[in-house]
């Protein structure tokens, strides 16, 4: 189980992040592909402290 690197809470949720101007929205459980088509970007948000973690994984 993942835990937050900032507050060590186990309340982590995988999300996608949509931005518009100065606002952003989280969408639960989706994945985005980087423009290079060589990495999958996985985003997690801590429901306890709000820390956002980004992970890139190679895929082919």
C-alpha positions in Angstrom: 0.0 0.0 0.0 1.3 3.5 -0.9 1.7 6.1 1.7 2.2 9.9 1.5 5.8 10.9 1.5 4.9 14.2 3.2 2.6 13.1 6.1 2.9 9.3 5.9 -0.8 8.8 5.7 -2.2 5.8 3.9 -5.1 7.9 2.4 -3.7 8.0 -1.2 -5.9 8.2 -4.3 -4.8 7.9 -7.9 -6.2 10.9 -9.9 -5.8 12.8 -13.1 -5.4 16.6 -12.9 -7.2 19.0 -15.2 -6.0 22.6 -15.1 -7.8 25.7 -16.4 -6.3 29.2 -15.7 -5.5 29.3 -11.9 -7.9 26.4 -11.0 -7.4 22.7 -11.1 -9.7 19.7 -10.7 -8.9 16.1 -9.7 -10.6 13.2 -11.6 -10.4 9.9 -9.8 -8.6 6.8 -11.2 -7.5 7.9 -14.7 -4.1 7.8 -16.4 -2.4 10.3 -18.8 0.3 9.6 -21.4 3.2 12.0 -21.8 3.6 13.7 -25.1 6.8 11.6 -25.8 4.7 8.4 -25.8 7.4 6.7 -23.8 6.3 7.2 -20.2 3.1 6.8 -18.4 2.5 9.5 -15.8 0.7 8.4 -12.7 -0.6 11.0 -10.3 -1.6 10.5 -6.6 -3.1 12.9 -4.1 -3.0 12.5 -0.4 -6.5 12.9 1.1 -5.0 13.8 4.4 -2.6 16.7 3.6 -3.2 17.4 -0.1 0.3 16.5 -1.3 0.5 15.5 -5.0 2.9 12.8 -6.1 3.8 12.2 -9.8 5.4 9.0 -11.0 6.7 8.2 -14.5 6.9 4.6 -15.6 8.4 3.3 -18.9 6.1 1.3 -21.2 6.5 -0.1 -24.7 
